[in-house]
Amino acid sequence: MAMRPLRSLLSFEEALKVCLEKTEPIERRESVPLAEAGGRVLCEDITASSDVPAFDRAAMDGYAVLAQDTYQAGTLKPAALEVIETLYAGDLAKKKVGPGTCTEVATGVKLPPGADGVVRVEDTERVGSRVSIRRPIHPGQYVSRRGEDVRRGTVVLRAGNLLTPSRVGVLAAVGRAEAPVYERARVHIIASGEEVVEPGQPLADGRVYNINSYSLAAIVQDTGARATLAGIVADDRASIRRAIEEGLDCDVVVFSAGSSVGERDILVDVMQEVGKVLFHGIAVKPGKPTLFGRVGRTLLFGMPGYPTSCLSNAYMMLVPMLRKMMRLPVRQEERAQASLSTRIVSVTGRHQFYTVRLDDGEALPAFKESGAITSMSEADGYIEIPANVDLVEKGEKVLVRRF
């Protein structure tokens, strides 16, 4: 097979637009235990089946009283009441509070019958079974009323809500043991190349370890999607076609390598046979030889084999797609202004993602070359150099987008 250069390159913006336009939100649904619901997206409205709280309860540690017994209370002339009972969390009153009496209560305890308010413990002084009230209260003071937080029948969460920790708490508050959510995206990850071997195996001369499958899986899982590793396939049509077909029950199939312009560039040919190639080649550095297509409802990425190129494209393109699939909000990037520590010469006509380290307000180049995984692992983030810029001077202020 002759080498075939990438003749028509999409801009990064055009390529990302194509990717997102072809990405559909997942409709599959499941129910997950509440302990696993954080970070998921609700697929139906949640209605409270009971009031929250379900009863009038003490909002402070102190004494449940008849408010009228405290009206004349003051520091110089406190009201004296008889303590008839003590209630701790979960206790139910056995006695009714009447004129001249009170019940000692912990925060959250169901208000005993007869009482209509709570005096804070810091506003009292107790000697034996007698307590002196030094400050008056009004009816309902320091009491959380039944349904004050949530009324029965109220919609407390909406379909499409991201389950933050506080929203998981809402589900627990209304008694839901499970959360109805959209399924997570499923990503099938394949490495290709006769030179690639799995970590842990002996490394023969001329071979390289399978870096990309594991770094891609980490990105996928960090996004909240499910990653399955299909291993390493040979660079021949039958093997690659079989690998694609085995991944068609997933939402995305990601190949690493197999999309270069070398003589073993077979993936694009197989894609044209079994599906549709949407683009092949992007005007970016690193990551130029990137393939994107579709087979039925499954999207397929052919990532470059070099680790920096592969990871860069995964961050810039695959992650936004997965977030859209899973109905997650657009991720808000952390950004930092820094001064460039050295001049950078870029390639005109290609949008460059240039990795940097941050040190005391300076952005220091971390990029070595596309084959160096440390170009990413030693970086704090990246700067973007537009396609029409060929030089960024030392000392120039740059915007660093943190990983």
Contacts in CASP RR format, 6 or more apart in sequence:
PFRMAT RR
TARGET T0000
AUTHOR 0000-0000-0000
METHOD contacts of the structure
MODEL  1
MAMRPLRSLLSFEEALKVCLEKTEPIERRESVPLAEAGGRVLCEDITASS
DVPAFDRAAMDGYAVLAQDTYQAGTLKPAALEVIETLYAGDLAKKKVGPG
TCTEVATGVKLPPGADGVVRVEDTERVGSRVSIRRPIHPGQYVSRRGEDV
RRGTVVLRAGNLLTPSRVGVLAAVGRAEAPVYERARVHIIASGEEVVEPG
QPLADGRVYNINSYSLAAIVQDTGARATLAGIVADDRASIRRAIEEGLDC
DVVVFSAGSSVGERDILVDVMQEVGKVLFHGIAVKPGKPTLFGRVGRTLL
FGMPGYPTSCLSNAYMMLVPMLRKMMRLPVRQEERAQASLSTRIVSVTGR
HQFYTVRLDDGEALPAFKESGAITSMSEADGYIEIPANVDLVEKGEKVLV
RRF
1 263 0 8 1.000
1 264 0 8 1.000
1 265 0 8 1.000
1 266 0 8 1.000
2 263 0 8 1.000
3 261 0 8 1.000
3 262 0 8 1.000
3 263 0 8 1.000
3 265 0 8 1.000
4 261 0 8 1.000
4 262 0 8 1.000
4 265 0 8 1.000
5 261 0 8 1.000
6 261 0 8 1.000
6 280 0 8 1.000
6 281 0 8 1.000
6 288 0 8 1.000
6 289 0 8 1.000
8 281 0 8 1.000
9 281 0 8 1.000
9 282 0 8 1.000
9 283 0 8 1.000
9 288 0 8 1.000
9 350 0 8 1.000
10 18 0 8 1.000
10 279 0 8 1.000
10 281 0 8 1.000
10 282 0 8 1.000
10 283 0 8 1.000
11 282 0 8 1.000
11 283 0 8 1.000
11 351 0 8 1.000
11 387 0 8 1.000
12 282 0 8 1.000
12 283 0 8 1.000
12 284 0 8 1.000
12 316 0 8 1.000
12 351 0 8 1.000
13 351 0 8 1.000
15 279 0 8 1.000
15 281 0 8 1.000
15 282 0 8 1.000
15 284 0 8 1.000
15 290 0 8 1.000
15 292 0 8 1.000
15 317 0 8 1.000
16 316 0 8 1.000
16 317 0 8 1.000
16 320 0 8 1.000
18 278 0 8 1.000
18 279 0 8 1.000
18 292 0 8 1.000
19 292 0 8 1.000
19 299 0 8 1.000
19 317 0 8 1.000
19 320 0 8 1.000
19 321 0 8 1.000
20 320 0 8 1.000
20 321 0 8 1.000
20 324 0 8 1.000
22 278 0 8 1.000
22 293 0 8 1.000
22 294 0 8 1.000
22 299 0 8 1.000
23 299 0 8 1.000
23 321 0 8 1.000
23 324 0 8 1.000
23 325 0 8 1.000
24 297 0 8 1.000
24 325 0 8 1.000
25 182 0 8 1.000
25 324 0 8 1.000
25 325 0 8 1.000
25 326 0 8 1.000
25 327 0 8 1.000
26 182 0 8 1.000
26 183 0 8 1.000
26 184 0 8 1.000
26 185 0 8 1.000
26 251 0 8 1.000
26 325 0 8 1.000
26 326 0 8 1.000
26 327 0 8 1.000
27 182 0 8 1.000
28 182 0 8 1.000
28 183 0 8 1.000
29 43 0 8 1.000
29 180 0 8 1.000
29 181 0 8 1.000
29 182 0 8 1.000
29 183 0 8 1.000
30 180 0 8 1.000
30 181 0 8 1.000
30 182 0 8 1.000
30 183 0 8 1.000
31 178 0 8 1.000
31 179 0 8 1.000
31 180 0 8 1.000
31 181 0 8 1.000
32 40 0 8 1.000
32 178 0 8 1.000
32 179 0 8 1.000
32 181 0 8 1.000
33 177 0 8 1.000
33 178 0 8 1.000
33 179 0 8 1.000
34 168 0 8 1.000
34 171 0 8 1.000
34 172 0 8 1.000
34 176 0 8 1.000
34 177 0 8 1.000
34 178 0 8 1.000
34 179 0 8 1.000
37 163 0 8 1.000
37 168 0 8 1.000
37 171 0 8 1.000
37 178 0 8 1.000
37 179 0 8 1.000
37 181 0 8 1.000
38 163 0 8 1.000
38 164 0 8 1.000
38 165 0 8 1.000
38 168 0 8 1.000
39 162 0 8 1.000
39 163 0 8 1.000
39 164 0 8 1.000
39 224 0 8 1.000
39 328 0 8 1.000
40 162 0 8 1.000
40 163 0 8 1.000
40 179 0 8 1.000
40 181 0 8 1.000
40 182 0 8 1.000
40 184 0 8 1.000
41 160 0 8 1.000
41 161 0 8 1.000
41 162 0 8 1.000
41 163 0 8 1.000
41 181 0 8 1.000
41 182 0 8 1.000
41 326 0 8 1.000
41 327 0 8 1.000
41 328 0 8 1.000
42 157 0 8 1.000
42 158 0 8 1.000
42 159 0 8 1.000
42 160 0 8 1.000
42 161 0 8 1.000
42 163 0 8 1.000
42 179 0 8 1.000
42 180 0 8 1.000
42 181 0 8 1.000
42 182 0 8 1.000
43 159 0 8 1.000
43 160 0 8 1.000
43 180 0 8 1.000
43 181 0 8 1.000
43 182 0 8 1.000
44 159 0 8 1.000
44 180 0 8 1.000
45 155 0 8 1.000
45 157 0 8 1.000
45 158 0 8 1.000
45 159 0 8 1.000
46 155 0 8 1.000
46 156 0 8 1.000
46 157 0 8 1.000
46 158 0 8 1.000
46 170 0 8 1.000
46 171 0 8 1.000
46 174 0 8 1.000
46 176 0 8 1.000
47 153 0 8 1.000
47 154 0 8 1.000
47 155 0 8 1.000
47 156 0 8 1.000
48 150 0 8 1.000
48 151 0 8 1.000
48 152 0 8 1.000
48 153 0 8 1.000
48 154 0 8 1.000
48 156 0 8 1.000
48 174 0 8 1.000
49 152 0 8 1.000
49 153 0 8 1.000
49 174 0 8 1.000
49 175 0 8 1.000
50 152 0 8 1.000
50 174 0 8 1.000
50 175 0 8 1.000
51 146 0 8 1.000
51 147 0 8 1.000
51 150 0 8 1.000
51 151 0 8 1.000
51 152 0 8 1.000
52 147 0 8 1.000
52 149 0 8 1.000
52 150 0 8 1.000
52 173 0 8 1.000
52 174 0 8 1.000
53 144 0 8 1.000
53 145 0 8 1.000
53 146 0 8 1.000
53 147 0 8 1.000
53 148 0 8 1.000
53 149 0 8 1.000
54 146 0 8 1.000
54 147 0 8 1.000
55 110 0 8 1.000
55 111 0 8 1.000
55 146 0 8 1.000
56 110 0 8 1.000
56 111 0 8 1.000
56 143 0 8 1.000
56 144 0 8 1.000
56 145 0 8 1.000
56 146 0 8 1.000
57 108 0 8 1.000
57 109 0 8 1.000
57 110 0 8 1.000
57 111 0 8 1.000
57 143 0 8 1.000
57 144 0 8 1.000
58 64 0 8 1.000
58 105 0 8 1.000
58 106 0 8 1.000
58 107 0 8 1.000
58 108 0 8 1.000
58 109 0 8 1.000
58 111 0 8 1.000
58 118 0 8 1.000
58 142 0 8 1.000
58 143 0 8 1.000
58 144 0 8 1.000
59 107 0 8 1.000
59 108 0 8 1.000
59 118 0 8 1.000
59 142 0 8 1.000
59 143 0 8 1.000
59 144 0 8 1.000
60 107 0 8 1.000
60 118 0 8 1.000
60 120 0 8 1.000
60 121 0 8 1.000
60 142 0 8 1.000
61 105 0 8 1.000
61 106 0 8 1.000
61 107 0 8 1.000
61 120 0 8 1.000
61 121 0 8 1.000
62 104 0 8 1.000
62 105 0 8 1.000
62 106 0 8 1.000
62 118 0 8 1.000
62 119 0 8 1.000
62 120 0 8 1.000
62 121 0 8 1.000
62 124 0 8 1.000
63 81 0 8 1.000
63 83 0 8 1.000
63 102 0 8 1.000
63 103 0 8 1.000
63 104 0 8 1.000
63 105 0 8 1.000
63 118 0 8 1.000
63 119 0 8 1.000
63 121 0 8 1.000
63 124 0 8 1.000
63 131 0 8 1.000
63 133 0 8 1.000
64 97 0 8 1.000
64 102 0 8 1.000
64 103 0 8 1.000
64 104 0 8 1.000
64 105 0 8 1.000
64 111 0 8 1.000
64 112 0 8 1.000
64 115 0 8 1.000
64 117 0 8 1.000
64 118 0 8 1.000
65 81 0 8 1.000
65 97 0 8 1.000
65 102 0 8 1.000
65 115 0 8 1.000
65 116 0 8 1.000
65 117 0 8 1.000
65 118 0 8 1.000
65 119 0 8 1.000
65 133 0 8 1.000
65 137 0 8 1.000
66 97 0 8 1.000
66 98 0 8 1.000
66 99 0 8 1.000
66 100 0 8 1.000
66 114 0 8 1.000
66 115 0 8 1.000
66 116 0 8 1.000
66 117 0 8 1.000
67 116 0 8 1.000
67 117 0 8 1.000
67 136 0 8 1.000
67 137 0 8 1.000
67 138 0 8 1.000
67 139 0 8 1.000
67 140 0 8 1.000
67 141 0 8 1.000
68 99 0 8 1.000
69 79 0 8 1.000
69 81 0 8 1.000
69 99 0 8 1.000
69 100 0 8 1.000
69 102 0 8 1.000
69 133 0 8 1.000
70 79 0 8 1.000
70 119 0 8 1.000
70 133 0 8 1.000
70 135 0 8 1.000
70 136 0 8 1.000
70 137 0 8 1.000
71 136 0 8 1.000
72 79 0 8 1.000
72 136 0 8 1.000
73 79 0 8 1.000
73 133 0 8 1.000
73 134 0 8 1.000
73 135 0 8 1.000
73 136 0 8 1.000
74 133 0 8 1.000
74 134 0 8 1.000
74 135 0 8 1.000
74 136 0 8 1.000
75 134 0 8 1.000
75 135 0 8 1.000
78 125 0 8 1.000
78 132 0 8 1.000
78 133 0 8 1.000
78 134 0 8 1.000
79 132 0 8 1.000
79 133 0 8 1.000
80 130 0 8 1.000
80 131 0 8 1.000
80 132 0 8 1.000
80 133 0 8 1.000
81 100 0 8 1.000
81 101 0 8 1.000
81 102 0 8 1.000
81 130 0 8 1.000
81 131 0 8 1.000
81 133 0 8 1.000
82 100 0 8 1.000
82 101 0 8 1.000
82 102 0 8 1.000
82 129 0 8 1.000
82 130 0 8 1.000
83 101 0 8 1.000
83 102 0 8 1.000
83 103 0 8 1.000
83 104 0 8 1.000
83 126 0 8 1.000
83 128 0 8 1.000
83 129 0 8 1.000
83 130 0 8 1.000
83 131 0 8 1.000
84 95 0 8 1.000
84 97 0 8 1.000
84 101 0 8 1.000
84 102 0 8 1.000
84 103 0 8 1.000
85 93 0 8 1.000
85 94 0 8 1.000
85 95 0 8 1.000
85 103 0 8 1.000
85 104 0 8 1.000
85 112 0 8 1.000
86 103 0 8 1.000
86 104 0 8 1.000
87 93 0 8 1.000
87 103 0 8 1.000
87 104 0 8 1.000
87 105 0 8 1.000
87 106 0 8 1.000
87 109 0 8 1.000
87 110 0 8 1.000
87 112 0 8 1.000
88 106 0 8 1.000
88 109 0 8 1.000
89 106 0 8 1.000
89 107 0 8 1.000
89 108 0 8 1.000
89 109 0 8 1.000
90 109 0 8 1.000
90 110 0 8 1.000
91 109 0 8 1.000
92 110 0 8 1.000
93 103 0 8 1.000
93 110 0 8 1.000
93 112 0 8 1.000
93 113 0 8 1.000
95 103 0 8 1.000
95 112 0 8 1.000
96 112 0 8 1.000
96 113 0 8 1.000
96 114 0 8 1.000
97 103 0 8 1.000
97 112 0 8 1.000
97 113 0 8 1.000
97 114 0 8 1.000
97 115 0 8 1.000
98 114 0 8 1.000
102 115 0 8 1.000
102 119 0 8 1.000
102 131 0 8 1.000
103 112 0 8 1.000
103 115 0 8 1.000
104 131 0 8 1.000
105 111 0 8 1.000
105 112 0 8 1.000
105 118 0 8 1.000
108 144 0 8 1.000
111 117 0 8 1.000
111 118 0 8 1.000
111 143 0 8 1.000
116 139 0 8 1.000
116 140 0 8 1.000
116 143 0 8 1.000
117 137 0 8 1.000
117 139 0 8 1.000
117 140 0 8 1.000
117 141 0 8 1.000
117 142 0 8 1.000
117 143 0 8 1.000
118 137 0 8 1.000
118 141 0 8 1.000
118 142 0 8 1.000
118 143 0 8 1.000
119 133 0 8 1.000
119 135 0 8 1.000
119 137 0 8 1.000
119 142 0 8 1.000
120 135 0 8 1.000
120 142 0 8 1.000
123 133 0 8 1.000
123 134 0 8 1.000
123 135 0 8 1.000
124 131 0 8 1.000
124 132 0 8 1.000
124 133 0 8 1.000
124 134 0 8 1.000
125 131 0 8 1.000
125 132 0 8 1.000
125 134 0 8 1.000
126 132 0 8 1.000
149 173 0 8 1.000
150 156 0 8 1.000
150 170 0 8 1.000
150 173 0 8 1.000
150 174 0 8 1.000
156 170 0 8 1.000
156 174 0 8 1.000
157 167 0 8 1.000
157 170 0 8 1.000
157 171 0 8 1.000
160 327 0 8 1.000
161 167 0 8 1.000
162 328 0 8 1.000
162 329 0 8 1.000
163 171 0 8 1.000
163 179 0 8 1.000
163 181 0 8 1.000
168 179 0 8 1.000
171 179 0 8 1.000
182 326 0 8 1.000
182 327 0 8 1.000
184 224 0 8 1.000
184 225 0 8 1.000
184 226 0 8 1.000
184 326 0 8 1.000
185 223 0 8 1.000
185 224 0 8 1.000
185 225 0 8 1.000
185 226 0 8 1.000
185 251 0 8 1.000
185 252 0 8 1.000
185 322 0 8 1.000
185 325 0 8 1.000
185 326 0 8 1.000
186 225 0 8 1.000
186 226 0 8 1.000
186 228 0 8 1.000
186 249 0 8 1.000
186 250 0 8 1.000
186 251 0 8 1.000
186 252 0 8 1.000
187 216 0 8 1.000
187 220 0 8 1.000
187 225 0 8 1.000
187 226 0 8 1.000
187 227 0 8 1.000
187 228 0 8 1.000
187 250 0 8 1.000
187 251 0 8 1.000
187 252 0 8 1.000
187 253 0 8 1.000
187 254 0 8 1.000
187 322 0 8 1.000
188 228 0 8 1.000
188 230 0 8 1.000
188 246 0 8 1.000
188 247 0 8 1.000
188 250 0 8 1.000
188 252 0 8 1.000
188 253 0 8 1.000
188 254 0 8 1.000
189 213 0 8 1.000
189 216 0 8 1.000
189 217 0 8 1.000
189 220 0 8 1.000
189 227 0 8 1.000
189 228 0 8 1.000
189 229 0 8 1.000
189 230 0 8 1.000
189 231 0 8 1.000
189 254 0 8 1.000
189 256 0 8 1.000
190 213 0 8 1.000
190 230 0 8 1.000
190 231 0 8 1.000
190 232 0 8 1.000
190 233 0 8 1.000
190 243 0 8 1.000
190 253 0 8 1.000
190 254 0 8 1.000
190 255 0 8 1.000
190 256 0 8 1.000
191 210 0 8 1.000
191 212 0 8 1.000
191 213 0 8 1.000
191 231 0 8 1.000
191 232 0 8 1.000
191 233 0 8 1.000
191 255 0 8 1.000
191 256 0 8 1.000
191 257 0 8 1.000
192 232 0 8 1.000
192 233 0 8 1.000
192 234 0 8 1.000
192 235 0 8 1.000
192 240 0 8 1.000
192 243 0 8 1.000
192 255 0 8 1.000
192 256 0 8 1.000
192 257 0 8 1.000
192 258 0 8 1.000
192 267 0 8 1.000
193 232 0 8 1.000
193 233 0 8 1.000
193 234 0 8 1.000
193 235 0 8 1.000
193 257 0 8 1.000
193 258 0 8 1.000
193 264 0 8 1.000
194 234 0 8 1.000
194 235 0 8 1.000
195 206 0 8 1.000
195 207 0 8 1.000
195 208 0 8 1.000
196 207 0 8 1.000
196 208 0 8 1.000
196 209 0 8 1.000
196 210 0 8 1.000
196 232 0 8 1.000
196 257 0 8 1.000
197 203 0 8 1.000
197 204 0 8 1.000
197 207 0 8 1.000
197 208 0 8 1.000
197 209 0 8 1.000
197 210 0 8 1.000
197 232 0 8 1.000
198 209 0 8 1.000
198 210 0 8 1.000
198 231 0 8 1.000
198 232 0 8 1.000
199 209 0 8 1.000
199 210 0 8 1.000
199 214 0 8 1.000
200 209 0 8 1.000
203 209 0 8 1.000
210 231 0 8 1.000
210 232 0 8 1.000
211 307 0 8 1.000
211 373 0 8 1.000
212 256 0 8 1.000
212 257 0 8 1.000
212 303 0 8 1.000
212 305 0 8 1.000
212 307 0 8 1.000
212 310 0 8 1.000
212 311 0 8 1.000
213 229 0 8 1.000
213 231 0 8 1.000
213 232 0 8 1.000
213 256 0 8 1.000
214 229 0 8 1.000
215 307 0 8 1.000
215 310 0 8 1.000
215 311 0 8 1.000
215 314 0 8 1.000
215 373 0 8 1.000
216 227 0 8 1.000
216 254 0 8 1.000
216 256 0 8 1.000
216 303 0 8 1.000
216 310 0 8 1.000
216 311 0 8 1.000
216 314 0 8 1.000
216 318 0 8 1.000
217 227 0 8 1.000
217 229 0 8 1.000
219 311 0 8 1.000
219 314 0 8 1.000
219 315 0 8 1.000
219 318 0 8 1.000
219 319 0 8 1.000
220 226 0 8 1.000
220 227 0 8 1.000
220 318 0 8 1.000
220 322 0 8 1.000
221 227 0 8 1.000
223 319 0 8 1.000
223 322 0 8 1.000
223 323 0 8 1.000
223 326 0 8 1.000
223 328 0 8 1.000
224 322 0 8 1.000
224 326 0 8 1.000
225 322 0 8 1.000
225 325 0 8 1.000
225 326 0 8 1.000
228 250 0 8 1.000
230 243 0 8 1.000
230 246 0 8 1.000
230 247 0 8 1.000
233 239 0 8 1.000
233 240 0 8 1.000
233 242 0 8 1.000
233 243 0 8 1.000
234 240 0 8 1.000
235 258 0 8 1.000
235 264 0 8 1.000
235 266 0 8 1.000
236 266 0 8 1.000
237 266 0 8 1.000
237 269 0 8 1.000
237 270 0 8 1.000
240 255 0 8 1.000
240 266 0 8 1.000
240 267 0 8 1.000
240 270 0 8 1.000
241 270 0 8 1.000
241 273 0 8 1.000
241 274 0 8 1.000
243 253 0 8 1.000
243 255 0 8 1.000
244 253 0 8 1.000
244 270 0 8 1.000
244 271 0 8 1.000
244 274 0 8 1.000
244 295 0 8 1.000
244 300 0 8 1.000
245 274 0 8 1.000
247 253 0 8 1.000
247 298 0 8 1.000
248 295 0 8 1.000
248 296 0 8 1.000
248 298 0 8 1.000
250 298 0 8 1.000
251 297 0 8 1.000
251 298 0 8 1.000
251 299 0 8 1.000
251 325 0 8 1.000
252 298 0 8 1.000
252 299 0 8 1.000
252 300 0 8 1.000
252 301 0 8 1.000
252 318 0 8 1.000
252 321 0 8 1.000
252 322 0 8 1.000
252 325 0 8 1.000
253 295 0 8 1.000
253 298 0 8 1.000
253 299 0 8 1.000
253 300 0 8 1.000
253 301 0 8 1.000
254 300 0 8 1.000
254 301 0 8 1.000
254 302 0 8 1.000
254 303 0 8 1.000
254 314 0 8 1.000
254 318 0 8 1.000
255 267 0 8 1.000
255 291 0 8 1.000
255 300 0 8 1.000
255 301 0 8 1.000
255 302 0 8 1.000
255 303 0 8 1.000
256 302 0 8 1.000
256 303 0 8 1.000
256 304 0 8 1.000
256 305 0 8 1.000
256 310 0 8 1.000
257 303 0 8 1.000
257 304 0 8 1.000
257 305 0 8 1.000
258 264 0 8 1.000
258 265 0 8 1.000
258 266 0 8 1.000
258 267 0 8 1.000
258 302 0 8 1.000
258 305 0 8 1.000
259 265 0 8 1.000
259 267 0 8 1.000
259 268 0 8 1.000
259 280 0 8 1.000
259 289 0 8 1.000
259 290 0 8 1.000
259 291 0 8 1.000
259 302 0 8 1.000
259 303 0 8 1.000
259 304 0 8 1.000
259 305 0 8 1.000
260 289 0 8 1.000
260 304 0 8 1.000
260 305 0 8 1.000
261 289 0 8 1.000
267 291 0 8 1.000
267 302 0 8 1.000
268 277 0 8 1.000
268 280 0 8 1.000
268 291 0 8 1.000
271 277 0 8 1.000
271 291 0 8 1.000
271 293 0 8 1.000
271 295 0 8 1.000
271 300 0 8 1.000
274 295 0 8 1.000
275 293 0 8 1.000
275 294 0 8 1.000
275 295 0 8 1.000
275 296 0 8 1.000
276 293 0 8 1.000
276 294 0 8 1.000
276 295 0 8 1.000
277 291 0 8 1.000
277 292 0 8 1.000
277 293 0 8 1.000
278 292 0 8 1.000
278 293 0 8 1.000
278 294 0 8 1.000
279 290 0 8 1.000
279 291 0 8 1.000
279 292 0 8 1.000
279 293 0 8 1.000
280 289 0 8 1.000
280 290 0 8 1.000
280 291 0 8 1.000
280 292 0 8 1.000
281 288 0 8 1.000
281 289 0 8 1.000
281 290 0 8 1.000
281 291 0 8 1.000
282 288 0 8 1.000
282 290 0 8 1.000
282 313 0 8 1.000
283 349 0 8 1.000
283 350 0 8 1.000
283 351 0 8 1.000
283 387 0 8 1.000
284 290 0 8 1.000
284 312 0 8 1.000
284 313 0 8 1.000
284 316 0 8 1.000
284 350 0 8 1.000
284 351 0 8 1.000
284 352 0 8 1.000
284 353 0 8 1.000
285 346 0 8 1.000
285 347 0 8 1.000
285 350 0 8 1.000
285 351 0 8 1.000
285 352 0 8 1.000
285 353 0 8 1.000
286 304 0 8 1.000
286 306 0 8 1.000
286 308 0 8 1.000
286 309 0 8 1.000
286 312 0 8 1.000
286 353 0 8 1.000
286 370 0 8 1.000
287 304 0 8 1.000
287 306 0 8 1.000
287 309 0 8 1.000
287 310 0 8 1.000
287 312 0 8 1.000
287 313 0 8 1.000
287 370 0 8 1.000
288 304 0 8 1.000
288 309 0 8 1.000
288 350 0 8 1.000
289 304 0 8 1.000
289 309 0 8 1.000
290 301 0 8 1.000
290 302 0 8 1.000
290 303 0 8 1.000
290 304 0 8 1.000
290 309 0 8 1.000
290 313 0 8 1.000
290 317 0 8 1.000
291 300 0 8 1.000
291 301 0 8 1.000
291 302 0 8 1.000
292 299 0 8 1.000
292 300 0 8 1.000
292 301 0 8 1.000
292 302 0 8 1.000
292 317 0 8 1.000
293 299 0 8 1.000
293 300 0 8 1.000
293 301 0 8 1.000
294 300 0 8 1.000
299 321 0 8 1.000
301 313 0 8 1.000
301 317 0 8 1.000
301 318 0 8 1.000
303 309 0 8 1.000
303 310 0 8 1.000
303 313 0 8 1.000
303 314 0 8 1.000
304 310 0 8 1.000
304 313 0 8 1.000
304 370 0 8 1.000
306 369 0 8 1.000
306 370 0 8 1.000
306 371 0 8 1.000
307 370 0 8 1.000
307 371 0 8 1.000
307 372 0 8 1.000
307 373 0 8 1.000
307 375 0 8 1.000
307 376 0 8 1.000
308 355 0 8 1.000
308 367 0 8 1.000
308 369 0 8 1.000
308 370 0 8 1.000
308 371 0 8 1.000
308 372 0 8 1.000
308 373 0 8 1.000
308 375 0 8 1.000
308 376 0 8 1.000
309 370 0 8 1.000
309 371 0 8 1.000
311 373 0 8 1.000
311 376 0 8 1.000
312 353 0 8 1.000
312 376 0 8 1.000
312 382 0 8 1.000
315 403 0 8 1.000
316 353 0 8 1.000
319 331 0 8 1.000
320 330 0 8 1.000
323 329 0 8 1.000
323 330 0 8 1.000
323 331 0 8 1.000
333 401 0 8 1.000
333 402 0 8 1.000
334 401 0 8 1.000
334 402 0 8 1.000
335 399 0 8 1.000
335 400 0 8 1.000
335 401 0 8 1.000
335 402 0 8 1.000
336 358 0 8 1.000
336 361 0 8 1.000
336 399 0 8 1.000
336 400 0 8 1.000
336 402 0 8 1.000
337 397 0 8 1.000
337 398 0 8 1.000
337 399 0 8 1.000
337 400 0 8 1.000
338 356 0 8 1.000
338 358 0 8 1.000
338 361 0 8 1.000
338 362 0 8 1.000
338 363 0 8 1.000
338 397 0 8 1.000
338 398 0 8 1.000
338 400 0 8 1.000
339 361 0 8 1.000
339 362 0 8 1.000
339 363 0 8 1.000
339 395 0 8 1.000
339 396 0 8 1.000
339 397 0 8 1.000
339 398 0 8 1.000
340 362 0 8 1.000
340 363 0 8 1.000
340 383 0 8 1.000
340 392 0 8 1.000
340 393 0 8 1.000
340 394 0 8 1.000
340 395 0 8 1.000
340 396 0 8 1.000
340 397 0 8 1.000
340 398 0 8 1.000
341 362 0 8 1.000
341 363 0 8 1.000
341 364 0 8 1.000
341 365 0 8 1.000
341 394 0 8 1.000
341 395 0 8 1.000
342 364 0 8 1.000
342 365 0 8 1.000
342 394 0 8 1.000
343 391 0 8 1.000
343 392 0 8 1.000
343 393 0 8 1.000
343 394 0 8 1.000
344 354 0 8 1.000
344 365 0 8 1.000
344 385 0 8 1.000
344 391 0 8 1.000
344 392 0 8 1.000
345 390 0 8 1.000
345 391 0 8 1.000
346 352 0 8 1.000
346 354 0 8 1.000
346 385 0 8 1.000
346 389 0 8 1.000
346 390 0 8 1.000
346 391 0 8 1.000
346 392 0 8 1.000
347 390 0 8 1.000
348 387 0 8 1.000
348 388 0 8 1.000
348 389 0 8 1.000
348 390 0 8 1.000
349 387 0 8 1.000
349 388 0 8 1.000
350 387 0 8 1.000
351 384 0 8 1.000
351 385 0 8 1.000
351 386 0 8 1.000
351 387 0 8 1.000
352 384 0 8 1.000
352 385 0 8 1.000
353 382 0 8 1.000
353 383 0 8 1.000
353 384 0 8 1.000
354 365 0 8 1.000
354 367 0 8 1.000
354 382 0 8 1.000
354 383 0 8 1.000
354 384 0 8 1.000
354 385 0 8 1.000
355 365 0 8 1.000
355 366 0 8 1.000
355 367 0 8 1.000
355 375 0 8 1.000
355 376 0 8 1.000
355 379 0 8 1.000
355 381 0 8 1.000
355 382 0 8 1.000
356 363 0 8 1.000
356 364 0 8 1.000
356 365 0 8 1.000
356 366 0 8 1.000
356 367 0 8 1.000
356 379 0 8 1.000
356 380 0 8 1.000
356 381 0 8 1.000
356 382 0 8 1.000
356 383 0 8 1.000
356 398 0 8 1.000
356 400 0 8 1.000
357 363 0 8 1.000
357 364 0 8 1.000
357 365 0 8 1.000
357 366 0 8 1.000
357 378 0 8 1.000
357 379 0 8 1.000
357 380 0 8 1.000
358 364 0 8 1.000
358 380 0 8 1.000
358 381 0 8 1.000
358 400 0 8 1.000
363 383 0 8 1.000
363 398 0 8 1.000
363 400 0 8 1.000
366 374 0 8 1.000
366 375 0 8 1.000
366 376 0 8 1.000
366 378 0 8 1.000
366 379 0 8 1.000
366 380 0 8 1.000
366 381 0 8 1.000
367 375 0 8 1.000
367 379 0 8 1.000
368 374 0 8 1.000
368 375 0 8 1.000
369 375 0 8 1.000
376 403 0 8 1.000
379 403 0 8 1.000
380 400 0 8 1.000
380 402 0 8 1.000
380 403 0 8 1.000
381 400 0 8 1.000
381 401 0 8 1.000
381 402 0 8 1.000
381 403 0 8 1.000
382 400 0 8 1.000
382 401 0 8 1.000
382 403 0 8 1.000
383 392 0 8 1.000
383 398 0 8 1.000
383 399 0 8 1.000
383 400 0 8 1.000
383 401 0 8 1.000
384 399 0 8 1.000
384 401 0 8 1.000
385 392 0 8 1.000
392 398 0 8 1.000
END
